[in-house]
Amino acid sequence: MLLGPSLGVSAVLFALGVAGVLLRRNAIVIFMCVELMLNAANLAFVALAQSLGVAGQIFVFFVMAVAAAEAAVGLAIILAIYRHKQTVDLQNINLLKG
Amino acid sequence: MILDLSSSRDLLLALLPELVLTGWSLVLLLVVAWRHRTVGDLRLTGWVTLAALGSTAAAVWWLWWHTARAAPGPVPVMVAVDDFRFVTDWLFLGAAALTVLLSFDYLEREELLVPEYHVLIVFATLGMMLMGGGEDLMVIFLGLELLSVAVYVLAGINRESASGAEAAFKYFLLGAFASGFLLYGIALVYGATGTTGLRAIGAQIGAGGGGGGGTMLAIGLALLLIGFGFKIAAVPFHTWAPDVYDGSPTPVTAYMASGVKAAAFAALFRVLGEAFPAVAAWHQIVWWLAVATMVVGNLIALAQRTVKRMLAYSSVAHAGYLLVAVAAGPEPGSAAFLFYLVAYTLMTLGAFALLAAKGRHGERDVLIDDLAGLATRHPWLAFALAVCMLSLLGFPGTAGFIGKWYILAAATSAGQGVLATVLVLTSVISAGYYLPVIMAMYMKPEPFAEAHVGMRLGRLGYAVVMVSVAGLLFFGVRPNRLLDLAHTGGVGVQPAPGVPPAAPAVTAAHARTAR
């Protein structure tokens, strides 16, 4: 039931997340876009779990825990770089030449 | 010893190494909560960490000695019980132990009173072990995240350093981005095959099942490869690696370049070998990744002037060599893959340990020319660095040579002659940046008196260098024992019975027409 549309929405969310990471320059926005990608995967898991059994729904809980851990560490790192640079704009974070 | 994973006692036995390390990590957390103020506390946590790693290695040895295997049964296996897991576990534990030994002096010298450093190393090692042993995409994902989150923090552990913060920041953003790709890939593969168990996926694909999920499976596999490509720093997903390696504290860089990369490779190897042997498409993708990584990594490394960035790009190039073994497939490639992984870990750790001794308050500035005349002042350190460079280059008599030789043999026997040729040619290019280091040390005079006075390697640092150099020379002359171990380890990675492997000869032809 509604498998196709749900997967379609999740694909659109994922594409939006990828586009956001590639195009935006603000660290916080990029981080939000990464979370969008993870949540797109969650939506896909839940949608697929309708026909494939509960495993997909259980994965979602794992992913939520992982995303929370990543958010805790990630925001701390963004804070650390703000203390050094007074900005979280990617254009101004260029001490290391890549 | 056959373990019936449906009984909880046998399941606990099968997970013994992971459980031992988890228990130790909790003990370490408690120790750090009480003792985190003085240098003595830092040393204490370091030694407890070494004890943890040692006892875990003993647990792995116990399972290996009893040739533990999982009983075939209806229970879905989440963690493999095979020699591939045991061998990679030893590799990860060894890399972690050498990193900890290296860190004692480094942390004191840089005045980093951070005992949690060791806790994070233990957590990261636990994640690596789950990645090397994961028999299920979800376990591999969780192991990867446990590893990554710990290493993001390790990269920025020096809060005073702006470049450390920037390295952690870049590593975090790119790492989380890659995790997103990996997870969505897992979701699509799950949708196409209805399972996340590696062998179950392989059986589903082999049976031609999947309910018309061909496109979904292909996209899922492509996303998985992108995710892994970021983690192993394969070109074109390598852009983060030099910056992150450059900005992180040197022992952490050594850990990232050896252990973290080895873990990602082990997981990639198992996933491709067990879940997707029947899908021909990945051979072609990995083929292109390998060629691009070898060529670009080596060419950019030529242009580097600081030792640390040169080593960073050299580790990108070595990812390309390892990808050749992956492209050769599990059948001829696994023994070469494991052997090279061990050799690569030893030479990378040795080189970074010596760099940590030379540099002071940021090894980022050590130019290759700064090593001039090192051989007269510190002949043993110069000799050790020379051995590491020659091994990275693949000079006969070192483990790096034997490793490259076996990768070449595997690639040619799998019909990947072009890959083998590119490997040889790019190795020749790599002489252009490894040999200048040796020439500077042995053929140039000291630029001014006391140029190397600040260079100091503590007793434990010497131990790390001695272990890695002795290992490189020993395995370069007598590789048999390690090769046997790699062979038995490689047998572990194989598809479920009844899955036809994609013919490698066909893929080679594919690759030729594609060009």
Chai-1 contact restraints between the chains, C-beta under 6 A:
chainA,res_idxA,chainB,res_idxB,connection_type,confidence,min_distance_angstrom,max_distance_angstrom,comment,restraint_id
A,F14,B,Y184,contact,1.0,0.0,6.0,A-B,restraint_1
A,V21,B,F177,contact,1.0,0.0,6.0,A-B,restraint_2
A,I30,B,L173,contact,1.0,0.0,6.0,A-B,restraint_3
A,V34,B,A176,contact,1.0,0.0,6.0,A-B,restraint_4
A,V34,B,F177,contact,1.0,0.0,6.0,A-B,restraint_5
A,V34,B,G180,contact,1.0,0.0,6.0,A-B,restraint_6
A,M37,B,G180,contact,1.0,0.0,6.0,A-B,restraint_7
A,L38,B,G180,contact,1.0,0.0,6.0,A-B,restraint_8
A,A41,B,L183,contact,1.0,0.0,6.0,A-B,restraint_9
A,A41,B,Y184,contact,1.0,0.0,6.0,A-B,restraint_10
A,A41,B,A187,contact,1.0,0.0,6.0,A-B,restraint_11
A,A44,B,A187,contact,1.0,0.0,6.0,A-B,restraint_12
A,F45,B,A187,contact,1.0,0.0,6.0,A-B,restraint_13
A,L48,B,G191,contact,1.0,0.0,6.0,A-B,restraint_14
A,L52,B,G194,contact,1.0,0.0,6.0,A-B,restraint_15
A,F59,B,M138,contact,1.0,0.0,6.0,A-B,restraint_16
A,V66,B,E145,contact,1.0,0.0,6.0,A-B,restraint_17
A,A69,B,V149,contact,1.0,0.0,6.0,A-B,restraint_18
A,E70,B,A176,contact,1.0,0.0,6.0,A-B,restraint_19
A,V73,B,V149,contact,1.0,0.0,6.0,A-B,restraint_20
A,V73,B,Y152,contact,1.0,0.0,6.0,A-B,restraint_21
A,G74,B,F172,contact,1.0,0.0,6.0,A-B,restraint_22
A,I77,B,G156,contact,1.0,0.0,6.0,A-B,restraint_23
A,I77,B,A168,contact,1.0,0.0,6.0,A-B,restraint_24
A,I77,B,F169,contact,1.0,0.0,6.0,A-B,restraint_25
A,I77,B,F172,contact,1.0,0.0,6.0,A-B,restraint_26
A,A80,B,G156,contact,1.0,0.0,6.0,A-B,restraint_27
A,A80,B,A165,contact,1.0,0.0,6.0,A-B,restraint_28
A,I81,B,A165,contact,1.0,0.0,6.0,A-B,restraint_29
A,I81,B,F169,contact,1.0,0.0,6.0,A-B,restraint_30
A,H84,B,A162,contact,1.0,0.0,6.0,A-B,restraint_31
A,H84,B,A165,contact,1.0,0.0,6.0,A-B,restraint_32
A,I93,B,E166,contact,1.0,0.0,6.0,A-B,restraint_33
A,L95,B,A162,contact,1.0,0.0,6.0,A-B,restraint_34
A,L95,B,S163,contact,1.0,0.0,6.0,A-B,restraint_35
A,L95,B,E166,contact,1.0,0.0,6.0,A-B,restraint_36
A,L96,B,E166,contact,1.0,0.0,6.0,A-B,restraint_37
A,L96,B,D243,contact,1.0,0.0,6.0,A-B,restraint_38
A,L96,B,D246,contact,1.0,0.0,6.0,A-B,restraint_39
A,L96,B,G247,contact,1.0,0.0,6.0,A-B,restraint_40
A,G98,B,T239,contact,1.0,0.0,6.0,A-B,restraint_41
A,G98,B,D243,contact,1.0,0.0,6.0,A-B,restraint_42
